[in-house]
């Protein structure tokens, strides 16, 4: 049987002889070997019947393949951000420009700040750039060094200082100021073990001093022997610290405050001071250096939280506190003698004008690990305080009119501010000013190669601690009298020009060892015991109300030549309602006279 090659119709023998298909009319081949028939295509399958049931999940659209053209809305958003970034870059270039009165670096880590306050790195950077742009109108140019610790395997403070040093030396114009934005968790604050030889409750000290000198190599040794301060100060440093409850609004608020103060021509016109009664002589001597017509000082415990509001001047421009402090979280206030509370953050919060605070109080500048209401420093900077100078550890000073350590820091800063120094340069100068020489002597049998006599000098260990532990918190370029620098060279800080040599101490008596005082003294001291007894009774018991139970130790101090030996008596006195005891360090000559008394704050 044959088949039509076009339509596939089967043809019987009779139909095949017609040579054409009766179905479609196609001509048929006469060849007996006709090809196999073609079958018509299958009809399209019918559409499936929709059944009732749960709807299938909708598969989201696949993201665009890298390299494809972005959608219009996304492109517009990116273009908008690029324009905004370009505008900010024009406002605050990344290099120093000629024509400004002073120059500085802002050191921060925007990534860490953003994480702390649940923001973005770009948002924080733009806030800081906007501040530098507004500040430039007042003659100062900042450029930003965004450290971004995530880039470094080594995230220590040493690495941070080293990287800052590279950035500093790469600038075409040498900067004078460094403003650190953030607390220790943002930009690490160097911490040094207590190698001073002074036995107090502090095992270490935190300080921004290395950022000022841009030194890391063997810096701990040069700090404790005082040789660091022989180098020239490279940067006047201030830090804006953050509390544990930091929010982005705190950053905005502080920047706005500084700009508003400059716009209103911030000046010092009056000073409010509060001191412990036992430090009246030293406090009055400190204030003698402040050239103001309106200076007020009162004393505690006569002044306490019960009546301080009656005398507190809420219009004060600068405040000086020579009071006691505490590191307890629940004790943010400062205390007068005998543990009476003298002033609290509440009074500082009521200050109506922009202000500066200088405090000698122990732990007066504590902030690491504290919330805003637990720290006088943090509370103040979140109110109307522009700059704050203090110590986060135990501070030292004099009870009398001869001033020492923290007293010198306060007096030097106040005098510098009166002369128009910036906050940063005033503190750098005060650190050097506070270094005191306690001995200066020569040896007849020792000469150098040119025949000159060798001199030996020793820095007072309390002054070394003081220079390390006092820091500036707030804008370092701020001037209390003049907003714009008159001459960049007028604020040069003199270098310390003396190299100290440490004395040694030989312990005579220690309360911790359960020694008998009389036996210990008789065995080690070549003074008559009656003379020692007289010193203790007349000078220490009567003058400072110290008792034998409060005596902690006696040690013999020796210099290299052994020609100027002396004794150190250490007393610890309990203070009502204050966690920390007040320590007395009494330096006596070998002849039995008292040379100096230093107390903790």
LUMLO-860567 format. One record per atom (N, C-alpha, C): x, y, z; residue in one letter. Coordinates in steps of 0.2 Angstrom, whole numbers, plus 2048, in hexadecimal, padded with zeros to 3 digits. Each point is the difference from the previous one (the first is absolute). Layout:
N
XYZA...
//
This chain:
601
8047FA800X7FC806800X804806800X7FE8057FCX804806800X7FC806804X804805801X7FE805804X8018077FDX7FC805800X8018067FEX806804804X8058027FCX805803804X7FF807803X7FA8037FEX7FF806802X7FB800806X7FA7FC800X7FB800805X8007F9804X8047FB7FDX8017FA803X7FA7FB7FFX7FB8027FCX7FA7FC7FFX8037F97FCX7FC7FB803X8027F97FDX7FC7FF7F9X8047FD7FBX7FD8007FAX8007F87FEX7FA7FE7FDX8007F97FEX8038007F9X8007FA7FDX8047FF7FAX7FC8047FAX7FA801801X7FC8037FAX802808801X800802806X801807801X8078027FEX8047FB801X8078017FFX8028017F8X7FC7FD7FCX8008017F9X7FF8077FDX7FC804804X7FE8067FEX805805800X8067FF803X806804801X7FE807803X7FA800804X7FF805804X7FC7FE806X801804805X7FC7FE806X7F9803800X7FB7FB801X7F9802800X7FE805806X805800805X7FE804806X802807800X8068017FEX8038067FFX8028037F9X8007FB7FCX8018027F9X8088007FEX8047FE805X8078017FFX8027FA7FAX8058027FCX8027FC7FBX8047FA803X7FF7FA7FEX8037FA803X8067FE7FBX8057FE803X8067FD7FDX7FE7FA7FDX8037FF7FAX7FF7F97FCX8057FB803X805802804X8057FC803X7FC7FB804X8027FA800X7FD7FB804X803800807X806803801X802800807X7FF807803X7FA801801X7FE807802X802801808X802806802X802801807X7FB7FF805X8027FF806X7FB7FF805X7FC807801X7F97FE802X7FC806800X802805806X7FE8067FFX800805805X7FA801804X801800807X7FB800804X7FE807802X7FA802801X7FF807802X802802807X802806802X802802806X7FB7FF806X8027FE806X7FB7FF805X7FD807802X7FA7FF801X7FC807802X803802807X800806802X802803806X7FC7FD806X8047FF806X7FD7FD805X7FB805803X7FA7FD803X7FB805803X803803807X7FD806801X802803806X7FE7FC806X8047FF805X7FE7FC806X7FB804804X7FC7FC803X7FA802804X802802807X7FF807801X802802807X7FC7FD805X8047FD805X7FD7FD806X800805806X7FB7FF804X800804806X8067FD805X803805804X8057FE805X805806802X8047FF804X805805802X8048037FBX801807800X8038037FAX8087FF801X8037FF7FBX8077FF800X804806802X8067FF804X803806802X8038047FAX800807801X8038047FBX807801801X8047FE7FAX807800801X8028077FEX804803805X8028077FFX8058017FAX7FF8067FDX8048017FAX808800802X8037FD7FBX8087FF801X803807800X805801804X804807800X8038007F9X8028077FEX8038017FAX8077FD800X8027FD7FAX8067FD7FFX806805801X8057FF803X805806800X8028027F9X8018067FFX8028037FAX7FA8027FCX7FA7FE802X7FA8027FCX7FE807802X7FD8047FCX7FE807801X7FB800806X802805805X7FB800806X7FA8047FEX7FB7FE804X7F98037FFX801808801X7FB8037FEX801808800X800802807X7FB7FE804X800802807X8067FF804X8037FA7FFX8067FF804X8068047FDX8008027FAX8058047FDX800807803X7F9802800X7FF807803X802801807X7FF7FB804X802800807X808800801X8037FC7FCX807800800X8038077FEX7FD8027FBX8038077FDX7FF805805X7FA800804X7FF805805X805800806X8017FA802X8057FF805X8078027FEX8027FF7FAX8068027FDX801808800X7FA8037FEX800807800X801803807X7FC7FD805X801802807X8077FF802X8037FB7FFX8077FF802X8058057FDX7FE8017FAX8058057FCX7FF807803X7FA802802X7FF806803X803801807X8007FA804X803800806X8088017FFX8027FC7FBX8078007FFX8038077FEX7FC8047FCX8018077FFX800804806X7FC7FF804X800804807X8067FE804X8027FA800X8067FE804X8057FC7FDX8048037FCX8057FC7FCX8057FC805X8037FB7FDX8047FB804X807802801X8018067FDX807803801X800807803X805802804X800806803X8008067FAX7FD805801X8008067FCX803806803X8048047FCX803806803X7FA805802X802804805X7FB806801X7FD7FF807X8017FA804X7FC800806X805802806X7FD801806X804802805X8037FA804X7FD7FA800X8037FA803X7FD7FA7FCX8037FB801X7FF7F97FDX8007FB805X7FC7FB7FEX7FF7FA805X7FE7FA7FCX8007FA804X7FE7FA7FDX7FA7FD805X7FB7FE7FDX7FB7FC804X8017F97FFX8017FC806X8027F9800X7F97FD803X7FE7FB7FCX7FA7FD802X7FF7F97FCX7FB7FC802X7FE7FA7FCX7F98007FFX7FE8027FAX7F98017FFX7FC7F9800X8037FB7FEX7FD7FA800X7FE7FD807X805801805X7FE7FF807X7FB804803X8008077FEX7FB804803X7F97FE7FDX8007FF7FAX7FA7FE7FDX7FD7FA803X8047FB802X7FE7FA803X7FD801807X804805803X7FE801807X7F9804801X7FE8047FBX7FA803800X7FB7FE7FBX8017FB7FCX7FC7FD7FCX7FE8057FAX8068027FDX7FF8047FAX8057FD7FBX8028057FBX8047FD7FAX806804801X8067FD7FDX806804800X8008067FCX7FC8007FAX8008067FCX7FC806804X7FB7FE804X7FC805804X805803805X8037FC803X805803805X8058047FDX8037FE7FBX8058047FCX7FD8077FEX7FA8007FDX7FD8067FEX7FF805806X7FE7FD805X7FF804806X807804802X8057FC800X807803802X8028057FAX7FF7FE7FAX8028057FBX7FC806800X7FA800802X7FC806800X803804806X8027FD805X803804806X8068047FEX8047FC7FCX8078037FEX7FE8067FBX7FB7FF7FCX7FF8057FBX7FD807804X7FC7FF805X7FE806804X805803804X8057FB803X805803804X8058047FBX8017FE7FAX8058047FCX7FE8077FFX7FA802801X7FF807800X803804805X8027FD805X803803806X8087FF800X8037FF7FAX8078007FFX8047F9801X7FC7FB801X8037FA802X7FE7FA7FBX8057FD7FDX7FF7FA7FBX8027FA803X7FB7FB800X8017F9802X7FF7FC7FAX8057FB800X7FF7FA7FBX7FF7FA804X7FC7FB7FDX7FE7FA804X8047FA7FEX8037FD806X8037FA7FFX7FB7FA803X7FD7FD7FCX7FB7FB802X8047F9801X8027FE806X8057FB801X7FD7F97FDX7FA7FF802X7FD7F97FEX8047FA802X7FF7FF806X8057FA803X7FF7FA7FCX7FA7FF7FDX7FF7F97FCX8057FF7FBX8048057FEX8057FF7FBX8067FD803X801800806X8067FF803X8007F9804X8057FC800X8007FA804X802802807X804805801X802802806X7FC807802X7FC7FF805X7FB806801X802803807X806800802X803803806X8008077FFX801804806X801807800X8078027FDX8057FB800X8068027FDX7FF8007F8X7FC7FB7FEX7FF8007F8X7FD8077FEX7FB801804X7FC8067FFX804807800X805800805X804806800X8058007FAX8037FA7FEX8047FF7FBX7FD8027F9X7FA7FE7FFX7FC8027FAX7FF807800X7FE803805X7FF807801X8068047FEX8067FE803X8068037FEX8028007F9X7FE7FB7FCX8027FF7F9X7FB8067FDX7FA800802X7FB8057FDX802807801X803801806X802807802X8068027FCX8057FB7FFX8068027FCX7FF8017F9X7FA7FD7FDX7FF8017F9X7FC8067FEX7FF804805X7FC8077FFX8058057FDX7FE8047FBX8048057FEX800806805X7FB801804X800805805X8007FC807X805802804X8007FD807X7FA801804X7FC7FC802X7FA801805X803801807X7FC804804X801801807X7FC7FC804X7FA7FF7FEX7FB7FD805X7FD7F97FEX7FE7FC805X7FD7FA7FFX7FA7FF804X7FA7FF7FCX7FA7FF804X7FE7F97FFX8007FC805X7FE7F9800X7F8800801X7FD7FD7FCX7F87FF800X7FF7F9803X7FE7FF806X7FE7FA802X8047FE807X7FD7FB803X8037FE806X8067FB7FFX8027FC805X8057FB800X7FE7FA7FBX7F97FF800X7FE7FB7FBX8008027F9X8008067FFX8018027F9X8078017FDX803805804X8088017FFX8037FE807X8047FB800X8037FD806X804806804X7FF800806X803804805X8067FD803X8068027FFX8067FC803X7FF800807X8027FA803X8007FE807X8077FE802X803803806X8077FE802X8007FE807X8047FB801X8007FD807X803805804X7FE800807X803805805X8077FE802X8058037FDX8077FF801X803806804X7FC804803X802806803X8047FF807X7FE7FA803X8037FF806X7FB802806X7FB8047FEX7FB803805X7FA7FA801X8007FE806X7FB7FB801X7F9803802X7FC8007FBX7F9802800X7FC7FA7FEX7F9801800X7FB7FB7FDX8007FF7F9X8048047FCX8008007F9X8067FB7FDX7FE7FB7FDX8057FC7FDX8038027F9X7FB8057FDX8028027F9X7FD8077FFX8028037FBX7FE8077FEX7FE8007F9X7FA8037FEX7FE8017F9X8028077FEX8028017FAX8038077FEX8008007F8X7FF8067FEX8008027F9X8078037FEX805800805X8068037FFX8047FE7FAX8007F97FEX8047FE7FAX7FD8037FAX7FA801800X7FD8037F9X803807800X801804805X803806800X8078007FDX8047FB802X8078007FEX8017FB7FAX7FB7FC7FEX8017FC7FBX8057FB801X8017FD806X8057FC802X7FD7F9803X8037FB7FDX7FE7F9803X8077FC802X8058017FDX8067FC802X803802807X8007FB804X802801807X7FD806804X7FA8017FEX7FD806802X7FE800808X7FF7FA802X7FE7FF807X806802805X8067FE7FDX807802804X800807800X7FF8047FAX801807800X7FB804804X7FA7FD801X7FB803804X802800807X8027FA802X802800808X806803802X8058017FBX806803802X7FF8087FEX7FB8027FDX7FF8077FEX8038027F9X8047FC7FDX8048027FAX7FB8017FAX7FA7FD800X7FC8027FBX7FE8077FFX800804805X7FE807800X8068047FEX8057FD7FEX8068047FDX7FF8017F9X7FB7FC7FDX7FF8007F9X7FB8067FFX8008027FAX7FB8057FEX7F97FD7FFX7FB804803X7F97FD7FFX7FE8017F9X7FE7FB7FDX7FE8007F9X7F88027FFX7FC7FD804X7F98027FFX7FD801807X7FC806800X7FC801806X7F97FC800X7FF7FC805X7FB7FA7FFX7FA802804X7FA7FE7FEX7FA800804X7FC7FA7FDX7FC7FD805X7FC7FB7FEX7F9801802X7FB7FE7FBX7F9800802X7FE7F9802X7FF7FF807X7FF7F9802X7F87FE7FFX7FF7FA800X7F97FD800X7FF7FC806X7FA801802X7FD7FB806X7FD7FA7FDX7FF7FB805X7FD7FA7FEX7F98017FDX7FD805801X7F98017FDX8018067FBX8058007FCX8018057FBX7FB7FF7FAX7FD8067FEX7FC8007FAX8028057FBX7FE7FF7FAX8038057FAX7FE807802X7FB801803X7FE807802X805803804X8037FD804X806803805X8058037FBX8027FC7FBX8058037FBX7FE8067FDX7FA8007FDX7FD8067FDX800806805X7FD7FE806X7FF805805X807804802X8057FC801X807803802X8028047FAX8007FE7FAX8038047FAX7FC806800X7F9800800X7FC806800X802805805X8017FD806X802804806X8068047FFX8057FD7FDX8078047FFX7FF8057FBX7FC7FF7FAX7FF8057FBX7FC806803X7FB7FE804X7FC805803X804805805X8047FD803X805804805X8048047FCX8037FE7FAX8048047FCX7FC8067FDX7FA7FE7FEX7FC8057FDX7FE806805X7FF7FE806X7FF805806X806803803X8067FF7FDX806803802X8017FE808X8017F9801X8017FE806X806803804X7FF802806X806803804X7FF7FE807X805801804X8007FF807X7FF807803X7FB800805X7FF806803X7FF7FF808X7FE7FA802X8007FF807X8027F8802X8027FF805X8027FA802X7FD7FE807X7FD7FA800X7FE7FD807X8047FA802X802800806X8057FB803X7FD7FE806X8017F9801X7FF7FD807X8057FB802X802801806X8067FC802X7FF7FD807X8037FA801X8007FE807X803804805X7FE801806X802805805X8087FF801X8027FA800X8077FE802X8058027FAX7FD8027FBX8048027FAX7FF8077FEX7FE804805X7FF8077FFX8068047FDX8057FF804X8068047FEX8037FE7F9X8007FA7FEX8027FE7F9X7FB8027FBX7F9800801X7FB8027FCX8008087FEX801804805X801807800X8068027FCX8067FC801X8068017FCX7FF7FE7F8X7FC7FB7FFX7FE7FE7F9X7FC8067FDX7FB802803X7FC8057FDX8048077FFX805801804X8048067FFX8038017F9X8007FB7FCX8038007F9X7FA8027FBX7FA800802X7FB8017FBX7FE808800X8018037FBX7FF8077FFX7F98027FFX7FC800805X7F98017FFX7FE805805X7FB8047FFX7FD805805X7FB7FC804X7FD7FB7FEX7FB7FD803X8027F9802X8037FF806X8027F9802X7FC7FF807X7FD7FA800X7FD7FE806X8027F9803X8027FF806X8027FA803X7FD7FF807X7FD7FA801X7FE7FE807X8027F9801X7FF7FE806X8037FA803X7FB7FB803X8027FA7FFX7FB7FA803X8047FD806X7FD7FE805X7F97FE801X7FB806802X803806800X7FB806802X7FB8007FAX8027FF7FAX7FC7FF7FAX7FF7F97FFX7F97FE7FFX7FF7F97FFX7FA8007FBX7FD7FA7FEX7FA7FF7FCX7FA804803X800800806X7FA803804X8008087FEX8068037FFX7FF8087FFX8048027FAX8037FC7FCX8048027FAX7FD8047FBX7F97FE7FFX7FC8047FBX7FF808802X801801807X800807802X8058047FEX8067FD7FEX8068047FEX8027FE7F9X7FE7FB7FDX8027FE7FAX7FE8057FAX8058027FCX7FE8057FBX7FF7FC7FAX7FA8007FDX7FE7FC7FAX8038047FAX802806801X8038047FAX8078007FFX8037FB804X8087FF800X8027FE7F9X8068037FEX8037FE7FAX8057FB801X804800806X8057FB801X7FF7FE808X8017F9801X7FF7FE807X8067FC802X802801806X8067FC802X7FE7FD807X8017F9800X7FF7FC806X8067FD803X802802806X8057FC803X7FD7FC806X7FD7FB7FEX7FC7FC805X8027F87FFX7FC7FC804X8027F9800X7FB7FD7FBX8027FA7FDX7FC7FC7FBX8007F9802X7FC7FC7FCX8007F9802X7FF7FC7F9X8027FA800X7FF7FC7FAX7FA7FC800X7FC800805X7FA7FC801X7FB8037FBX7FC7FB7FDX7FB8017FBX7FB805803X7FE7FF806X7FB803803X802807803X8068027FFX803806803X8038047FAX7FC8047FDX8028047FBX801807802X7FE802806X801806803X807801803X802807802X806801803X7FF802807X8057FE804X7FF801808X805805803X7FE803805X804804804X8047FC806X802803805X8047FC805X7FA7FC804X8037FB803X7FC7FB804X7FA7FD7FCX8018007FAX7FB7FC7FCX7F98047FEX800806802X7FA8047FEX7FF8017F9X7FA7FE7FDX7FF8027F9X8008077FFX8048027FBX8018087FFX7FC8027F9X8017FC7FBX7FC8027FAX7FF7FA7FCX7FB8007FCX7FE7FA7FCX7FE8027F9X7FF7FB7FBX7FF8027F9X7FA8047FFX7FB800805X7FA804800X8028077FFX805803804X802807800X8038017F9X8047FC7FDX8038017FAX7FB8007FAX7FB7FC801X7FB8007FBX7FC806800X800804805X7FC806801X8048067FDX8067FF7FEX8048067FEX7FD8037F9X7FF806800X7FC8037FBX8048027FAX807801801X8048027FBX8057FB7FEX8038007FAX8067FC7FEX805801805X8047FA802X805801805X8067FB7FFX805801804X8067FC801X8007FD807X8027FA801X8017FD807X8077FD800X803802806X8077FD802X7FF7FE807X8017F9801X8007FD806X8067FC802X802801807X8057FC803X7FE7FA803X7F97FE800X7FE7FB804X8027F97FDX8027FC805X8017F97FEX7FA7FD7FCX8027FD7FBX7FB7FD7FBX7FB8057FDX802806800X7FC8067FEX7FE7FF7F9X8047FC7FCX7FF8007F9X7FF7F87FEX7FD7FC804X7FF7F97FFX7FA8007FAX8017FB7FBX7FB8007FBX8007F97FDX8057FC800X8007F97FDX7FC7FB804X7FB7FE7FDX7FB7FB804X7FA803803X800807800X7FB804804X7FA8027FBX7FA801803X7FB8037FCX800808802X7FD8047FCX800807800X7FF803807X7FB7FD804X7FE802806X8047FE806X8057FB7FEX8057FE805X806803800X8018057FBX807803800X7FE8087FFX804804804X800807800X8028027F9X8057FD7FDX8038027FAX7FA7FF7FAX7FE7FA800X7FB7FE7FAX7FA805801X7FD801806X7FA804801X8028077FEX805803802X8028067FEX8008027F8X8047FB7FDX8018017F9X7F97FF7FCX7FB7FD803X7FA7FF7FDX7FB806802X803804804X7FC806801X8038067FDX802805804X8038067FDX807801800X8047FB802X807800801X8037FF7FAX8058047FEX8038007F9X8077FC801X803801806X8077FC801X8007FF807X8047FA802X8007FE807X8077FD800X804802806X8067FD801X8007FD807X8037F9800X8007FD807X8037F97FFX8007FC805X8047FA801X7FB7FA801X8017FB7FDX7FC7FA801X8037FB806X805802803X8037FC805X801805806X8037FD805X802804806X8048067FFX7FE806802X8048067FFX804802806X8058047FFX804802806X800808800X801803806X801807801X802802807X801806801X802803806X7FB802805X800800806X7FB803805X802807802X8068027FDX802807803X8018057FAX802806801X8018057FBX8057FE7FBX8057FC802X8057FE7FBX7FC7FA7FCX8008017F9X7FC7FB7FCX8047FB7FDX7FD7FB7FEX8037FA7FDX7FC7FC7FCX8027FC7FBX7FD7FC7FCX7F98027FDX7FB7FE802X7F98027FDX7FF807801X802803805X800807801X8038047FBX8067FE7FEX8048037FAX7FC8007FAX7FE7FA7FEX7FC7FF7FAX7FA805800X7FC800805X7FB805800X8028077FFX805802804X802807800X8038027F9X8047FB7FDX8038027FAX7FB8007FAX7FB7FC800X7FB8007FBX7FC807801X7FE802806X7FC806801X8048067FEX807800801X8048067FEX8008007F8X8017FA7FDX8008007F9X7FA8027FCX7FA7FE803X7FA8027FDX7FF807801X802803805X800807801X8048047FBX8057FD7FDX8048037FBX7FE7FE7F9X7FB7FD7FFX7FD7FE7FAX8037FA7FDX8037FB804X8027FA7FDX7FA7FB7FFX8007FC7FBX7FB7FB7FFX8007FB805X7FB7FC801X7FF7FB805X8067FB7FFX8017FE7FAX8057FA7FFX807803802X8028067FEX806802801X801802807X7FB802804X800801807X8027FA804X7FD7FB7FEX8017F9804X8077FE7FFX8028007F9X8077FE7FFX805804803X7FF806801X805804804X8007FF807X7FA7FE803X7FF7FF807X8037F9802X8007FC7FBX8047F9802X807801801X8038047FCX807802801X801804806X7FC805801X801804806X7FF7FC806X7FC7FB800X7FF7FC807X8067FC802X8057FF7FBX8057FB802X805804805X8017FE806X804803805X8067FC801X805804801X8077FD802X800800808X8017FA803X8007FF807X808800803X8047FF7FBX807800803X8058027FAX805804802X8058027FBX807800803X8047FC7FFX8077FF803X8057FE7FBX806801802X8067FE7FCX8057FB804X8047FD7FCX8057FB804X8078037FEX804801805X8068037FFX8057FB7FDX7FF7FA800X8047FB7FDX7FE7FD7F9X7FB8037FDX7FE7FE7FAX8008067FBX8037FF7FAX8018057FBX7FF7FD7F9X7FD8047FBX8007FD7FAX8078017FCX8007FE7FAX8068017FCX8038077FFX7FC805801X8028077FFX801803807X8007FC805X801803807X7FB803803X7F97FF7FEX7FB803803X7FD7FC805X7FD802806X7FD7FC805X7FA7FD7FEX7FF7FA802X7F97FD7FEX7FB802805X7FA8027FEX7FB802805X7FB7FA7FFX7FD7FF806X7FA7FB800X7FA804802X7FA7FF7FDX7FA803801X7FA7FB800X7FB801804X7FB7FB801X7F98037FFX7FC7FE7FCX7F9802800X7FC7FD805X7FC805803X7FC7FD805X7FB7FB7FDX7FF7FA803X7FC7FB7FEX7F98027FFX7FD804805X7F98027FFX7FF8047FAX8058057FFX7FF8047FAX8007FC7F9X8047FA800X8007FC7FAX7F97FD7FFX7FD7FD806X7FA7FD7FFX7FB8067FEX800806803X7FC8057FEX8008027F9X8068017FDX8018017F9X7FD7FB7FBX8007FA803X7FD7FA7FCX7F9800800X7FD801806X7F97FE801X7FB8057FFX8028077FFX7FB8057FEX8008017F9X7F98007FEX7FF8007F8X7FB8057FFX8008027FAX7FA8057FDX7FB7FC7FDX7FA802801X7FA7FD7FDX7FC8067FDX7FF7FF7F9X7FD8067FDX8048037FAX7FE8057FDX8038037FAX807803802X8057FE7FEX807802802X8018077FDX7FD8027FBX8028077FDX7FC806803X7FB7FE805X7FC805803X804805804X7FF8067FFX803805804X7FB804804X802801806X7FB803805X7FF807800X8058037FDX8008087FFX8008027F9X8057FD7FCX8008027F9X7FE7FA7FCX7FB8017FBX7FE7FA7FCX8057FE7FBX8048057FDX8047FF7FAX807801803X8057FC7FDX807800802X8038077FDX804803804X8038067FDX8077FF7FDX8037FB803X8067FE7FDX8027F9802X8017FB7FBX8017F9801X8057FF805X806804800X8067FF804X7FF802807X7FA803802X800803807X7FE7FB805X7FE7FA7FDX7FE7FB805X8057FA800X8068017FFX8057FB800X8017FE808X8007F9801X8017FD806X8087FF801X802803805X8077FE802X8017F9802X8067FD7FEX8027FA802X8037FF807X7FF7FB803X8037FF806X8087FF7FFX804803804X8078017FEX8047FC805X7FD7FC804X8047FC805X7FF7F9800X8057FC800X7FF7F9800X8007FD807X7FB7FD803X8007FE807X8047F9801X8027FF806X8027FA802X7FC7FD806X7FE7FA800X7FC7FE805X8047FF807X7FC801805X8037FE807X7FE7F9801X8037FD805X7FE7F9803X7FC801807X7FC7FB801X7FD800807X8027FA804X801801806X8017FA804X7FB800806X7FB7FB7FFX7FB800805X8027FF807X7FD804805X8027FF807X7FA7FD803X7FA8027FFX7FA7FD803X7FA8007FBX7FD7FA801X7FA7FF7FCX7FA7FD804X7FB803800X7FA7FE804X7FE7F97FEX8007FF7F9X7FE7F97FDX8047FA803X806802802X8047FA803X8007FF807X7FB804804X7FF7FF807X806801804X8048057FEX806802803X7FE804806X805800805X7FF805806X8048067FEX7FC806800X8038067FEX807802803X8007FF807X805802804X8067FC7FEX7FF7FA800X8067FB7FEX8038027F9X7FB8017FBX8028017F9X804806800X7FE806803X803806800X807800803X8007FD806X806800804X8067FC7FCX7FE7FB7FCX8047FB7FDX8038037FAX7FC8057FDX8028037F9X802807800X7FE804805X8018077FFX805802805X8058057FEX805802804X7FE807804X7FA8027FFX7FE805804X7FE7FE807X800804805X7FE7FE806X7F87FF800X7FE7FB803X7F97FF800X7FB806803X803803805X7FC806803X7FF8057FAX8048017FCX7FF8057FBX7FB7FE7FBX8007FA7FEX7FB7FD7FBX7F9800804X8007FF806X7FA800804X7FD807800X804805801X7FE807800X7FD8027F9X8047FE7FBX7FD8027F9X7F97FD7FFX7FF7FA802X7FA7FC7FFX7FA804804X802801806X7FB803804X7FE8077FFX8058057FFX7FF8077FFX7FE8017F9X8037FD7FBX7FE8027F9X7FB7FC7FDX8007FA801X7FB7FC7FDX7FA7FF804X8007FE806X7FA7FF804X7FC806800X804806803X7FC806801X7FE8047FAX8048007FBX7FF8047FAX7FB7FD7FBX8017F97FFX7FC7FD7FBX7FB7FB803X800800807X7FB7FB804X8017F97FEX8067FE7FFX8027F97FEX8027FC807X7FE7FA800X8017FC806X8057FA7FEX8037FD805X8057FB7FFX7FD7FA7FCX7F97FF801X7FD7FA7FDX7FF8017F8X8018077FEX7FF8017F9X8078007FCX8057FF804X8078007FDX8017F97FCX8028017FAX8007FA7FBX8077FE7FFX805804800X8077FE7FEX804806802X8077FE801X805805800X8067FD7FCX8038057FCX8057FD7FBX806806800X8067FD7FFX806805800X8018017F8X8008067FEX8028027F9X807802800X8037FD7FBX8078017FEX8028027F9X804805800X8028027F9X8077FD7FEX8028017FAX8067FD7FEX806801805X801806802X805802804X7FF7FF808X7FA7FE801X7FE7FF807X801806805X8018067FDX801806804X7FA803801X7FA7FE7FEX7FA804801X7FB7FB801X8017FC805X7FB7FB802X7FA803804X7FA7FC800X7FA803803X7FC7FA801X7FA802804X7FB7FB802X7F98017FDX7FD7FB7FEX7F98017FEX7FB7FC804X7FB804803X7FB7FD804X7FA8007FCX7FC7FA800X7FA8007FCX7FB7FE805X7FA804800X7FA7FF804X7FA7FF7FCX7FC7FC802X7F97FF7FCX7FB802805X7FB8057FEX7FB802805X7F97FF7FDX7FC7FD803X7F97FE7FEX7FC8077FFX7FC8007FBX7FC8067FFX7F97FD800X7FB804804X7F97FE800X7FD8007F9X7FD7FA7FFX7FB8007FAX8048007FAX807800800X8048007FAX8037F9800X8007FC7FAX8037FA7FFX807800801X8048057FEX807800800X803804806X8057FD803X803803806X8058067FDX801805804X8048057FFX8077FF802X8058007FBX8077FE802X804806801X804800805X805806802X8077FD7FFX8048047FCX8077FE7FFX804806803X8047FE805X804805804X8077FF7FFX8038057FCX8087FF7FFX803804806X8057FC803X803803806X8088007FEX804805802X807800800X8037FB805X8067FE7FFX8037FC805X801803807X800807800X800804806X7FA800804X7FA7FE7FDX7FA7FF803X7FB8067FEX8018047FCX7FC8057FEX7FB7FE7FAX7FA8027FFX7FC7FF7FBX8018047FAX8027FD7FAX8018047FAX7FA8017FCX7FC7FB7FFX7FA8017FCX7FB7FB802X7F98027FFX7FB7FB801X7FC8007FAX7FE7FA7FDX7FC7FF7FAX7FA7FC803X7FA8027FDX7FA7FC802X7FD7FE7F9X7FC7FA801X7FC7FE7FAX7FA804800X7FC8017FBX7FA8047FFX7FA7FC802X
//
